[in-house]
Amino acid sequence: MSTIPSRGHVSIIMGRYLFYMMNENLIRIAIRNILLEDVQIDPVLLGKVGDNVAFVFGKGARQFLAKNNFTPEEVGYIVGRLNNIALDQFNRYDDDFIRSGRKFGLKPSTLKAMAIEETTLGKNLQNTQGSSAAGIIQITKPTLATFNKNLPKGVSYNYDDLLTNPEKSIEIAAHYIDHFLIKGKGLGNDRKAILKAYKTGPDSENYVKRVEAFKKFVDLVDKI
């Protein structure tokens, strides 16, 4: 005859189960990070920077990208921006891109590619060229002010968050893209049109090319 567990024992089991369920997402993230640290990404793309595993684009890595349909121009963008970036830096904000992407109906890889182009994934949250642009995916102070005026009453974002809160800055940029560009300008799912609208000015065509190359690379790494 089996013994019925005591109430205290049942409570412990239920408590552990609930703890697991509440932290399932954190566990998934931890497992994913462990896999990345164990270098599941194709070794031809990887090297070392100090003690950190990093993307190092030698001859083998360039050939690997060419075999995966990257043009020489795209390889140039990737090598120029991501050579020697540590994997932990490359994946640092992945969960924030996923969270904001889901919230505002955007592809996390697009947000990540924009962050690579804008700030090399947050190396500098403040623009170094004299602009007021700030955040992982740069937004200027006038743009944020215009955005806030067009948000529902009681909803607004703080410019200081762009400078000091990387995770919040991703949410602000994603909300702006969804509210102001996709819905406000009716751009729908036209990614290139969205990117061009985000980066107005003479460099917008090249901006689109670079972000598209980075997105292609992010998608490749995720697939590997």
Residue frames as a rotation matrix with the C-alpha (Angstrom) as fourth column:
MET 1
0.585 0.811 0.000 0.00
0.811 -0.585 0.000 0.00
0.000 0.000 -1.000 0.00
SER 2
-0.260 -0.691 0.675 1.41
0.640 -0.646 -0.416 3.37
0.723 0.324 0.610 -0.96
THR 3
-0.233 0.089 -0.968 1.75
0.887 -0.388 -0.249 6.04
-0.398 -0.917 0.011 1.67
ILE 4
0.648 0.486 0.586 -0.04
0.663 -0.739 -0.120 9.35
0.375 0.466 -0.801 1.10
PRO 5
-0.422 -0.876 0.234 2.51
0.638 -0.470 -0.610 12.16
0.644 -0.108 0.757 1.31
SER 6
-0.211 0.299 -0.931 2.14
0.854 -0.407 -0.324 14.60
-0.475 -0.863 -0.169 4.17
ARG 7
0.809 0.579 0.095 0.63
0.562 -0.716 -0.414 18.00
-0.172 0.389 -0.905 3.48
GLY 8
0.529 -0.682 -0.505 3.99
-0.296 -0.706 0.643 19.59
-0.795 -0.191 -0.575 4.00
HIS 9
-0.434 -0.701 0.565 5.62
0.272 0.496 0.825 17.30
-0.859 0.512 -0.025 1.46
VAL 10
0.149 0.592 0.792 2.87
0.971 0.064 -0.231 18.03
-0.187 0.803 -0.566 -1.09
SER 11
0.895 0.199 -0.399 3.31
0.194 -0.980 -0.051 21.76
-0.401 -0.032 -0.915 -0.49
ILE 12
0.024 -0.974 -0.224 7.04
-0.230 -0.224 0.947 21.50
-0.973 0.029 -0.229 -1.20
ILE 13
-0.465 -0.151 0.873 6.40
0.688 0.559 0.463 19.59
-0.558 0.815 -0.156 -4.44
MET 14
0.515 0.752 0.412 3.75
0.854 -0.409 -0.322 22.12
-0.074 0.518 -0.852 -5.55
GLY 15
0.733 -0.291 -0.614 6.01
-0.044 -0.922 0.384 25.00
-0.678 -0.255 -0.689 -4.59
ARG 16
-0.362 -0.923 0.131 8.87
0.025 0.131 0.991 23.62
-0.932 0.362 -0.024 -6.66
TYR 17
-0.235 0.359 0.903 6.54
0.926 0.364 0.096 23.02
-0.295 0.859 -0.418 -9.60
LEU 18
0.807 0.591 -0.025 5.16
0.567 -0.785 -0.248 26.57
-0.166 0.186 -0.968 -9.48
PHE 19
0.377 -0.763 -0.526 8.67
-0.186 -0.618 0.764 27.96
-0.907 -0.190 -0.375 -9.14
TYR 20
-0.536 -0.573 0.620 9.71
0.434 0.443 0.784 26.01
-0.724 0.690 0.011 -12.21
MET 21
0.149 0.691 0.707 6.69
0.984 -0.034 -0.174 27.20
-0.097 0.722 -0.686 -14.22
MET 22
0.892 0.201 -0.405 7.27
0.232 -0.972 0.029 30.83
-0.388 -0.119 -0.914 -13.28
ASN 23
0.248 -0.905 -0.346 10.93
-0.504 -0.425 0.752 30.57
-0.827 -0.012 -0.561 -14.14
GLU 24
0.457 -0.029 0.889 10.58
0.551 0.794 -0.258 28.41
-0.698 0.608 0.379 -17.24
ASN 25
0.956 -0.080 0.283 11.43
0.190 -0.567 -0.802 31.36
0.225 0.820 -0.526 -19.46
LEU 26
0.577 -0.786 0.222 14.53
-0.804 -0.498 0.325 32.15
-0.145 -0.366 -0.919 -17.40
ILE 27
0.215 -0.461 0.861 15.58
-0.112 0.865 0.490 28.50
-0.970 -0.201 0.134 -17.56
ARG 28
0.733 0.112 0.671 15.13
0.618 0.305 -0.725 28.51
-0.286 0.946 0.154 -21.34
ILE 29
0.898 -0.420 0.129 17.25
-0.324 -0.832 -0.450 31.65
0.296 0.363 -0.884 -21.60
ALA 30
0.371 -0.790 0.488 19.95
-0.744 0.063 0.666 30.14
-0.556 -0.610 -0.564 -19.38
ILE 31
0.345 -0.194 0.918 20.08
0.342 0.937 0.069 26.94
-0.874 0.290 0.390 -21.46
ARG 32
0.900 0.025 0.436 20.31
0.427 -0.258 -0.867 29.02
0.091 0.966 -0.243 -24.65
ASN 33
0.740 -0.652 0.167 23.18
-0.659 -0.752 -0.019 31.06
0.138 -0.096 -0.986 -23.22
ILE 34
0.266 -0.628 0.731 25.00
-0.392 0.622 0.677 27.91
-0.880 -0.467 -0.081 -22.10
LEU 35
0.584 0.006 0.811 24.71
0.620 0.641 -0.451 26.52
-0.523 0.767 0.371 -25.62
LEU 36
0.932 -0.254 0.259 26.13
0.003 -0.708 -0.706 29.74
0.362 0.659 -0.659 -27.03
GLU 37
0.503 -0.782 0.369 28.98
-0.827 -0.313 0.466 29.65
-0.249 -0.540 -0.804 -24.56
ASP 38
0.189 -0.401 0.896 29.65
-0.010 0.912 0.410 26.08
-0.982 -0.087 0.168 -25.64
VAL 39
-0.448 -0.459 -0.767 30.09
-0.646 -0.427 0.633 27.41
-0.618 0.779 -0.105 -29.16
GLN 40
-0.004 0.551 0.834 27.34
0.446 0.748 -0.492 25.73
-0.895 0.370 -0.248 -31.15
ILE 41
0.760 0.158 -0.630 27.82
-0.401 -0.649 -0.647 28.41
-0.511 0.744 -0.430 -33.81
ASP 42
0.904 -0.416 0.094 29.89
0.343 0.578 -0.740 27.16
0.254 0.702 0.666 -36.74
PRO 43
0.511 -0.758 -0.405 33.52
0.569 -0.055 0.821 27.22
-0.644 -0.650 0.403 -35.50
VAL 44
-0.144 -0.605 0.783 34.74
0.980 -0.196 0.029 28.75
0.136 0.772 0.621 -38.74
LEU 45
0.421 0.389 0.820 33.14
0.351 -0.903 0.248 32.03
0.837 0.183 -0.516 -37.63
LEU 46
0.985 0.169 0.032 34.72
0.018 -0.283 0.959 32.06
0.171 -0.944 -0.282 -34.20
GLY 47
-0.028 -0.998 -0.051 37.94
0.297 0.040 -0.954 33.02
0.954 -0.042 0.296 -32.53
LYS 48
0.271 0.045 -0.961 39.01
0.962 0.019 0.272 34.60
0.031 -0.999 -0.039 -29.24
VAL 49
0.177 -0.276 0.945 39.26
-0.029 -0.961 -0.275 38.12
0.984 0.022 -0.178 -27.92
GLY 50
-0.308 -0.348 0.886 41.14
-0.922 -0.122 -0.368 37.79
0.236 -0.930 -0.283 -24.67
ASP 51
-0.920 0.021 0.391 39.32
-0.159 0.892 -0.423 35.01
-0.357 -0.452 -0.818 -22.86
ASN 52
-0.069 0.995 -0.074 36.03
-0.380 -0.095 -0.920 35.59
-0.922 -0.035 0.384 -24.70
VAL 53
-0.381 0.100 0.919 34.63
0.761 0.599 0.249 33.64
-0.526 0.794 -0.304 -27.63
ALA 54
-0.053 0.282 -0.958 34.12
-0.240 -0.935 -0.262 36.15
-0.969 0.216 0.118 -30.43
PHE 55
0.867 0.294 0.403 33.32
0.351 0.215 -0.911 36.48
-0.355 0.931 0.083 -34.12
VAL 56
-0.058 -0.907 -0.417 36.59
-0.286 -0.385 0.877 36.59
-0.956 0.170 -0.237 -36.04
PHE 57
0.842 0.539 0.024 36.20
-0.089 0.184 -0.979 36.83
-0.532 0.822 0.203 -39.80
GLY 58
-0.289 -0.957 0.004 39.26
-0.340 0.106 0.935 35.21
-0.895 0.269 -0.356 -41.30
LYS 59
-0.725 -0.082 -0.684 39.51
-0.689 0.082 0.720 33.64
-0.003 0.993 -0.116 -44.74
GLY 60
-0.917 0.371 -0.145 37.45
0.363 0.928 0.078 30.60
0.163 0.019 -0.986 -43.72
ALA 61
-0.374 0.807 -0.458 34.67
0.484 -0.252 -0.838 32.73
-0.791 -0.535 -0.296 -42.26
ARG 62
-0.331 0.203 -0.922 34.49
-0.642 -0.764 0.062 34.88
-0.692 0.612 0.383 -45.39
GLN 63
-0.867 -0.008 -0.499 34.27
-0.406 0.592 0.696 31.76
0.290 0.806 -0.516 -47.58
PHE 64
-0.772 0.614 -0.167 31.56
0.606 0.630 -0.486 30.37
-0.193 -0.477 -0.858 -45.29
LEU 65
-0.208 0.703 -0.680 29.50
0.026 -0.691 -0.722 33.55
-0.978 -0.168 0.126 -45.68
ALA 66
-0.538 -0.041 -0.842 29.99
-0.797 -0.300 0.524 33.53
-0.274 0.953 0.128 -49.45
LYS 67
-0.951 0.177 -0.255 28.68
0.069 0.921 0.383 29.94
0.303 0.346 -0.888 -49.57
ASN 68
-0.421 0.832 -0.361 25.62
0.803 0.157 -0.576 31.15
-0.422 -0.533 -0.733 -47.66
ASN 69
0.096 0.511 0.854 24.82
0.939 -0.332 0.093 33.71
0.331 0.793 -0.512 -50.37
PHE 70
0.577 -0.035 -0.816 26.37
0.378 -0.874 0.305 36.80
-0.724 -0.485 -0.491 -48.81
THR 71
0.830 -0.286 0.480 27.70
0.380 -0.341 -0.860 39.21
0.409 0.896 -0.174 -51.41
PRO 72
-0.203 -0.972 -0.118 31.20
0.849 -0.115 -0.515 40.72
0.487 -0.205 0.849 -51.04
GLU 73
-0.382 0.141 0.914 29.53
-0.190 -0.979 0.072 44.02
0.905 -0.146 0.400 -50.14
GLU 74
0.694 0.706 0.141 27.49
-0.335 0.143 0.931 42.35
0.638 -0.693 0.336 -47.37
VAL 75
0.538 -0.594 -0.598 30.56
0.768 0.637 0.059 40.54
0.346 -0.491 0.799 -46.05
GLY 76
-0.453 -0.731 0.511 32.34
0.481 -0.683 -0.550 43.88
0.751 -0.003 0.660 -45.95
TYR 77
0.100 0.583 0.806 29.59
-0.509 -0.667 0.545 45.42
0.855 -0.464 0.230 -43.82
ILE 78
0.905 0.330 -0.268 29.61
0.004 0.625 0.780 42.46
0.425 -0.707 0.565 -41.42
VAL 79
0.227 -0.911 -0.345 33.38
0.885 0.340 -0.317 42.26
0.406 -0.234 0.883 -41.06
GLY 80
-0.427 -0.419 0.802 33.66
0.215 -0.908 -0.360 46.02
0.878 0.019 0.477 -40.64
ARG 81
0.080 0.585 0.807 31.09
-0.681 -0.559 0.473 46.15
0.728 -0.587 0.353 -37.86
LEU 82
0.840 0.469 0.272 31.23
-0.519 0.552 0.653 42.77
0.156 -0.689 0.707 -36.09
ASN 83
0.327 -0.790 -0.518 34.83
0.147 0.584 -0.798 41.57
0.934 0.185 0.307 -36.36
ASN 84
-0.679 -0.696 -0.233 36.13
0.235 0.095 -0.967 40.72
0.695 -0.712 0.099 -32.87
ILE 85
-0.166 0.672 0.722 32.79
-0.856 -0.461 0.232 41.31
0.489 -0.580 0.652 -31.12
ALA 86
-0.939 -0.220 0.264 32.41
-0.336 0.746 -0.574 38.87
-0.070 -0.628 -0.775 -28.23
LEU 87
-0.618 0.732 -0.286 29.48
0.319 0.566 0.760 36.44
0.718 0.379 -0.584 -28.37
ASP 88
-0.332 0.529 -0.781 28.15
0.924 0.018 -0.381 37.58
-0.187 -0.848 -0.495 -25.01
GLN 89
-0.647 0.101 -0.755 27.99
-0.076 -0.995 -0.067 41.14
-0.758 0.014 0.652 -26.37
PHE 90
-0.913 0.286 -0.292 26.41
-0.301 0.013 0.953 39.95
0.276 0.958 0.074 -29.62
ASN 91
-0.365 0.794 -0.486 23.65
0.442 0.607 0.660 38.11
0.819 0.026 -0.573 -27.70
ARG 92
-0.958 -0.181 -0.222 23.40
0.274 -0.349 -0.896 40.49
0.085 -0.920 0.384 -24.75
TYR 93
-0.676 0.717 -0.170 20.01
-0.544 -0.641 -0.541 42.01
-0.497 -0.273 0.824 -25.60
ASP 94
-0.919 0.283 -0.274 18.41
-0.058 0.592 0.804 39.11
0.389 0.755 -0.528 -27.47
ASP 95
-0.523 0.761 -0.384 15.61
0.852 0.460 -0.251 38.67
-0.014 -0.458 -0.889 -24.96
ASP 96
-0.334 0.378 -0.863 14.81
0.142 -0.885 -0.443 42.38
-0.932 -0.271 0.242 -25.10
PHE 97
-0.799 0.054 -0.599 14.60
-0.589 -0.277 0.759 42.27
-0.125 0.959 0.253 -28.90
ILE 98
-0.804 0.526 -0.277 12.29
0.381 0.814 0.439 39.25
0.456 0.248 -0.855 -28.61
ARG 99
-0.428 0.652 -0.626 10.13
0.770 -0.099 -0.630 40.90
-0.472 -0.752 -0.459 -25.92
SER 100
-0.362 0.267 -0.893 9.71
-0.243 -0.952 -0.187 44.20
-0.900 0.149 0.410 -27.79
GLY 101
-0.914 0.012 -0.405 9.32
-0.396 0.181 0.900 42.41
0.084 0.983 -0.161 -31.13
ARG 102
-0.682 0.699 -0.216 6.42
0.690 0.712 0.128 40.35
0.243 -0.062 -0.968 -29.78
LYS 103
-0.334 0.556 -0.761 4.84
0.584 -0.511 -0.630 43.36
-0.739 -0.655 -0.154 -28.09
PHE 104
-0.022 0.267 -0.963 4.85
-0.402 -0.885 -0.236 45.49
-0.916 0.382 0.127 -31.23
GLY 105
0.770 0.478 0.422 4.66
0.103 0.560 -0.822 42.88
-0.630 0.677 0.381 -33.98
LEU 106
0.595 -0.651 -0.472 8.24
-0.799 -0.416 -0.433 43.26
0.085 0.635 -0.768 -35.22
LYS 107
0.778 -0.411 -0.475 10.86
0.256 0.898 -0.358 40.67
0.574 0.157 0.804 -36.06
PRO 108
0.853 -0.492 -0.177 13.50
0.097 -0.183 0.978 40.56
-0.513 -0.851 -0.109 -33.30
SER 109
0.082 -0.877 0.474 16.21
0.881 0.286 0.376 40.00
-0.465 0.387 0.796 -35.93
THR 110
0.286 0.069 0.956 15.25
0.676 -0.721 -0.151 43.30
0.679 0.689 -0.253 -37.61
LEU 111
0.970 0.076 0.230 15.51
-0.107 -0.715 0.691 45.19
0.217 -0.695 -0.686 -34.32
LYS 112
0.594 -0.802 0.058 18.84
0.348 0.321 0.881 43.51
-0.725 -0.503 0.470 -33.60
ALA 113
0.061 -0.560 0.826 20.16
0.998 0.019 -0.061 44.35
0.019 0.828 0.560 -37.08
MET 114
0.615 0.207 0.761 19.18
0.274 -0.961 0.040 48.00
0.740 0.183 -0.647 -36.59
ALA 115
0.963 -0.265 0.056 20.97
-0.134 -0.286 0.949 47.99
-0.235 -0.921 -0.311 -33.22
ILE 116
0.294 -0.890 0.348 24.09
0.795 0.430 0.427 46.58
-0.530 0.151 0.834 -34.89
GLU 117
0.070 -0.227 0.971 24.04
0.845 -0.504 -0.179 49.38
0.530 0.833 0.157 -37.45
GLU 118
0.725 0.354 0.591 23.14
0.103 -0.904 0.415 52.16
0.681 -0.240 -0.692 -35.03
THR 119
0.593 -0.417 0.689 25.41
-0.790 -0.469 0.396 51.43
0.158 -0.779 -0.607 -32.05
THR 120
-0.314 -0.610 -0.727 27.11
-0.416 0.777 -0.472 48.04
0.853 0.154 -0.498 -32.58
LEU 121
0.220 0.580 -0.784 24.64
0.442 0.657 0.610 46.65
0.870 -0.481 -0.112 -30.03
GLY 122
0.920 0.389 -0.056 25.01
0.242 -0.450 0.859 49.39
0.309 -0.804 -0.508 -27.49
LYS 123
-0.025 -0.984 -0.177 28.72
0.940 0.037 -0.339 50.19
0.340 -0.175 0.924 -27.50
ASN 124
-0.980 -0.165 -0.114 27.68
0.194 -0.925 -0.327 53.85
-0.051 -0.343 0.938 -27.21
LEU 125
-0.158 0.986 -0.055 24.14
0.941 0.133 -0.312 54.79
-0.300 -0.101 -0.948 -26.16
GLN 126
0.507 0.278 -0.816 24.79
0.130 -0.960 -0.246 58.44
-0.852 0.019 -0.523 -26.97
ASN 127
0.858 -0.144 0.493 25.61
0.498 -0.001 -0.867 59.62
0.126 0.990 0.071 -30.49
THR 128
0.170 -0.904 -0.393 29.26
0.687 -0.177 0.705 60.59
-0.707 -0.390 0.590 -30.91
GLN 129
-0.445 -0.317 0.838 28.68
0.880 -0.331 0.342 62.83
0.169 0.889 0.426 -33.93
GLY 130
-0.998 0.009 -0.062 27.04
0.008 -0.963 -0.269 65.73
-0.063 -0.269 0.961 -32.10
SER 131
-0.374 0.925 -0.072 23.45
-0.189 0.000 0.982 64.53
0.908 0.381 0.175 -32.64
SER 132
-0.317 0.359 0.878 20.92
-0.949 -0.129 -0.289 64.21
0.009 -0.924 0.381 -29.80
ALA 133
0.385 0.471 -0.793 20.25
-0.539 0.813 0.221 60.62
0.749 0.343 0.567 -30.95
ALA 134
-0.499 -0.496 0.711 20.45
-0.867 0.283 -0.411 58.10
0.002 -0.821 -0.571 -28.11
GLY 135
0.448 0.649 0.615 19.59
-0.681 0.693 -0.236 54.51
-0.580 -0.313 0.752 -27.25
ILE 136
-0.259 -0.538 0.802 20.59
0.075 0.817 0.572 51.12
-0.963 0.208 -0.171 -28.65
ILE 137
-0.203 0.276 0.940 18.46
0.979 0.037 0.200 51.89
0.020 0.960 -0.278 -31.72
GLN 138
-0.839 -0.413 -0.354 19.09
0.486 -0.862 -0.147 55.61
-0.245 -0.296 0.923 -31.93
ILE 139
0.278 0.895 0.348 16.23
0.907 -0.364 0.211 58.12
0.315 0.257 -0.913 -31.59
THR 140
-0.665 -0.529 0.527 16.76
0.382 -0.848 -0.368 61.88
0.642 -0.043 0.766 -31.51
LYS 141
-0.801 0.331 -0.499 15.28
0.397 -0.331 -0.856 64.15
-0.449 -0.884 0.134 -28.87
PRO 142
-0.622 0.619 -0.479 13.00
-0.721 -0.691 0.043 65.99
-0.305 0.372 0.877 -31.39
THR 143
-0.522 0.421 -0.742 11.77
-0.369 0.672 0.642 62.65
0.769 0.609 -0.195 -32.79
LEU 144
-0.717 0.229 -0.659 10.95
0.630 0.618 -0.470 61.41
0.300 -0.752 -0.587 -29.28
ALA 145
-0.806 0.424 -0.413 9.13
-0.048 -0.742 -0.669 64.67
-0.590 -0.519 0.618 -28.48
THR 146
-0.510 0.619 -0.597 7.00
-0.844 -0.227 0.485 64.36
0.165 0.752 0.639 -31.65
PHE 147
-0.587 0.233 -0.775 6.33
0.055 0.967 0.249 60.70
0.808 0.104 -0.581 -30.86
ASN 148
-0.848 0.225 -0.480 5.20
0.511 0.109 -0.852 61.52
-0.139 -0.968 -0.208 -27.31
LYS 149
-0.708 0.597 -0.378 2.75
-0.531 -0.803 -0.272 64.13
-0.465 0.008 0.885 -28.64
ASN 150
-0.300 0.575 -0.761 1.14
-0.827 0.241 0.508 61.48
0.475 0.782 0.403 -30.82
LEU 151
-0.837 -0.007 -0.547 0.78
0.207 0.922 -0.328 58.85
0.507 -0.388 -0.770 -28.10
PRO 152
0.196 0.968 -0.155 -2.46
0.518 0.032 0.855 58.38
0.832 -0.248 -0.496 -26.14
LYS 153
0.328 0.006 0.945 -2.99
-0.568 -0.798 0.202 60.68
0.755 -0.603 -0.258 -23.16
GLY 154
0.746 -0.075 0.662 -0.95
-0.626 0.261 0.735 59.61
-0.228 -0.962 0.148 -20.17
VAL 155
0.738 -0.535 0.411 1.54
0.565 0.823 0.057 57.60
-0.369 0.191 0.910 -22.25
SER 156
0.846 -0.532 -0.033 5.01
-0.464 -0.705 -0.537 59.05
0.262 0.469 -0.843 -22.80
TYR 157
0.647 -0.719 -0.254 8.67
0.716 0.688 -0.121 58.11
0.261 -0.104 0.960 -22.81
ASN 158
0.847 -0.408 -0.340 11.59
-0.050 -0.697 0.715 59.74
-0.529 -0.589 -0.611 -21.06
TYR 159
0.763 -0.611 -0.212 14.64
-0.395 -0.180 -0.901 60.82
0.512 0.771 -0.379 -23.08
ASP 160
0.058 -0.783 0.619 16.91
-0.997 -0.013 0.077 59.89
-0.052 -0.622 -0.782 -20.15
ASP 161
0.532 0.191 0.825 15.86
-0.287 0.957 -0.037 56.25
-0.797 -0.217 0.564 -20.59
LEU 162
0.974 -0.218 -0.058 17.47
-0.005 0.236 -0.972 56.30
0.226 0.947 0.229 -24.03
LEU 163
0.305 -0.919 0.251 20.74
-0.649 -0.393 -0.651 57.31
0.697 0.036 -0.717 -22.40
THR 164
-0.407 -0.495 0.768 20.67
-0.911 0.159 -0.380 55.08
0.066 -0.854 -0.516 -19.32
ASN 165
-0.041 0.510 0.859 18.31
-0.455 0.756 -0.470 52.15
-0.890 -0.410 0.201 -19.88
PRO 166
-0.823 -0.392 -0.412 19.30
-0.525 0.246 0.815 49.99
-0.218 0.886 -0.408 -22.88
GLU 167
-0.795 0.558 0.240 16.36
0.564 0.825 -0.050 47.59
-0.225 0.095 -0.970 -22.49
LYS 168
0.105 0.861 -0.497 13.83
0.460 -0.486 -0.744 50.45
-0.882 -0.150 -0.447 -22.33
SER 169
-0.271 -0.277 -0.922 15.47
-0.567 -0.728 0.386 52.15
-0.778 0.627 0.040 -25.31
ILE 170
-0.997 -0.036 0.066 14.75
0.024 0.672 0.740 49.04
-0.071 0.739 -0.670 -27.43
GLU 171
-0.319 0.948 -0.020 11.09
0.852 0.277 -0.443 49.15
-0.415 -0.159 -0.896 -26.39
ILE 172
0.085 0.327 -0.941 10.85
-0.001 -0.944 -0.329 52.86
-0.996 0.029 -0.080 -27.24
ALA 173
-0.669 -0.416 -0.616 12.33
-0.594 -0.199 0.780 52.33
-0.447 0.887 -0.114 -30.72
ALA 174
-0.918 0.352 0.183 10.07
0.397 0.835 0.381 49.33
-0.019 0.422 -0.906 -31.39
HIS 175
-0.069 0.934 -0.351 6.97
0.726 -0.194 -0.660 51.24
-0.684 -0.300 -0.665 -30.27
TYR 176
-0.115 -0.062 -0.991 7.96
-0.373 -0.922 0.102 54.18
-0.921 0.382 0.083 -32.47
ILE 177
-0.933 -0.278 -0.227 8.41
-0.316 0.334 0.888 51.92
-0.171 0.901 -0.399 -35.51
ASP 178
-0.677 0.727 0.111 5.05
0.733 0.680 0.019 50.24
-0.061 0.094 -0.994 -34.94
HIS 179
0.089 0.800 -0.593 3.02
0.696 -0.476 -0.538 53.35
-0.713 -0.364 -0.599 -34.01
PHE 180
0.160 -0.088 -0.983 4.61
-0.242 -0.969 0.048 56.02
-0.957 0.231 -0.176 -36.18
LEU 181
-0.619 -0.520 -0.588 5.87
-0.683 -0.013 0.730 54.17
-0.388 0.854 -0.347 -39.25
ILE 182
-0.963 0.236 0.132 3.93
0.269 0.888 0.372 50.91
-0.029 0.394 -0.919 -39.71
LYS 183
-0.135 0.984 -0.118 0.54
0.945 0.092 -0.313 52.23
-0.297 -0.153 -0.942 -38.57
GLY 184
0.151 0.190 -0.970 0.99
0.208 -0.965 -0.157 55.98
-0.966 -0.178 -0.186 -38.85
LYS 185
-0.319 -0.343 -0.883 2.50
-0.739 -0.494 0.458 55.92
-0.594 0.799 -0.097 -42.34
GLY 186
0.680 0.730 0.065 0.81
-0.550 0.567 -0.614 52.71
-0.485 0.382 0.787 -43.45
LEU 187
-0.093 -0.834 -0.544 4.07
-0.993 0.120 -0.013 50.91
0.076 0.539 -0.839 -44.24
GLY 188
0.819 0.557 -0.138 2.76
-0.549 0.830 0.093 47.50
0.167 0.000 0.986 -43.14
ASN 189
0.763 -0.507 0.401 5.29
0.179 0.762 0.623 44.68
-0.621 -0.403 0.672 -43.49
ASP 190
0.814 -0.484 0.322 7.50
0.287 -0.146 -0.947 46.45
0.506 0.863 0.020 -46.02
ARG 191
0.603 -0.602 -0.523 10.77
0.702 0.089 0.707 46.19
-0.379 -0.794 0.476 -44.06
LYS 192
-0.379 -0.815 0.439 12.88
0.925 -0.355 0.138 48.17
0.044 0.458 0.888 -46.53
ALA 193
0.030 0.480 0.877 10.34
0.339 -0.830 0.443 51.01
0.940 0.284 -0.187 -46.56
ILE 194
0.917 0.291 -0.273 10.28
0.327 -0.155 0.932 51.01
0.229 -0.944 -0.238 -42.75
LEU 195
0.219 -0.928 -0.302 14.09
0.881 0.055 0.470 51.17
-0.420 -0.369 0.830 -42.58
LYS 196
-0.446 -0.366 0.817 14.22
0.766 -0.628 0.137 53.96
0.463 0.687 0.560 -45.14
ALA 197
0.428 0.693 0.580 11.61
0.184 -0.696 0.694 55.94
0.885 -0.190 -0.425 -43.20
TYR 198
0.830 -0.164 -0.533 13.50
0.549 0.077 0.832 55.36
-0.096 -0.983 0.154 -39.95
LYS 199
-0.123 -0.949 -0.291 16.74
0.623 -0.302 0.721 56.70
-0.772 -0.093 0.628 -41.42
THR 200
0.877 0.447 0.175 15.77
0.427 -0.559 -0.711 59.77
-0.220 0.698 -0.681 -43.39
GLY 201
0.483 -0.706 -0.518 18.40
-0.458 -0.708 0.538 61.67
-0.746 -0.022 -0.665 -45.31
PRO 202
0.384 -0.366 -0.848 20.99
-0.918 -0.055 -0.393 61.04
0.097 0.929 -0.357 -48.01
ASP 203
-0.670 -0.742 0.018 22.38
-0.735 0.660 -0.157 57.89
0.104 -0.118 -0.988 -46.42
SER 204
0.083 0.800 0.594 19.04
-0.826 0.389 -0.408 56.08
-0.557 -0.456 0.694 -46.17
GLU 205
0.718 0.168 -0.676 19.70
-0.606 0.629 -0.487 53.76
0.343 0.759 0.553 -49.14
ASN 206
-0.229 -0.891 -0.392 23.03
-0.369 0.452 -0.812 52.60
0.901 -0.041 -0.432 -47.73
TYR 207
-0.531 0.140 0.836 21.48
-0.841 0.037 -0.540 52.33
-0.107 -0.989 0.098 -44.27
VAL 208
0.576 0.815 0.067 18.91
-0.778 0.571 -0.263 49.89
-0.252 0.099 0.963 -45.65
LYS 209
0.493 -0.458 -0.740 21.65
-0.400 0.636 -0.660 47.82
0.773 0.621 0.130 -47.34
ARG 210
-0.579 -0.792 0.193 23.69
-0.507 0.164 -0.846 47.58
0.639 -0.588 -0.496 -44.15
VAL 211
-0.305 0.534 0.789 20.75
-0.875 0.170 -0.453 46.69
-0.376 -0.828 0.416 -41.90
GLU 212
0.724 0.582 -0.369 19.58
-0.687 0.653 -0.319 44.06
0.055 0.485 0.873 -44.41
ALA 213
0.079 -0.793 -0.605 23.07
-0.349 0.546 -0.761 42.51
0.934 0.271 -0.234 -44.39
PHE 214
-0.753 -0.368 0.545 23.15
-0.609 0.077 -0.789 42.45
0.248 -0.926 -0.283 -40.59
LYS 215
0.164 0.886 0.434 19.66
-0.911 0.305 -0.277 40.91
-0.378 -0.350 0.857 -40.42
LYS 216
0.658 0.008 -0.753 20.75
-0.512 0.738 -0.439 38.22
0.552 0.675 0.490 -42.86
PHE 217
-0.400 -0.890 -0.220 23.73
-0.323 0.361 -0.875 37.48
0.857 -0.279 -0.432 -40.61
VAL 218
-0.562 0.277 0.779 21.62
-0.813 -0.011 -0.582 37.42
-0.153 -0.961 0.232 -37.42
ASP 219
0.557 0.827 -0.076 19.19
-0.818 0.530 -0.224 35.01
-0.145 0.187 0.972 -39.08
LEU 220
0.340 -0.525 -0.780 22.09
-0.365 0.690 -0.624 32.78
0.866 0.498 0.043 -40.19
VAL 221
-0.710 -0.652 0.264 23.59
-0.462 0.149 -0.874 32.67
0.531 -0.743 -0.407 -36.68
ASP 222
-0.204 0.727 0.655 20.20
-0.907 0.111 -0.405 31.90
-0.367 -0.678 0.637 -35.15
LYS 223
0.690 0.480 -0.541 19.69
-0.686 0.673 -0.277 29.09
0.231 0.562 0.794 -37.68
ILE 224
-0.123 -0.829 -0.545 23.08
-0.298 0.555 -0.777 27.56
0.947 0.067 -0.315 -36.88
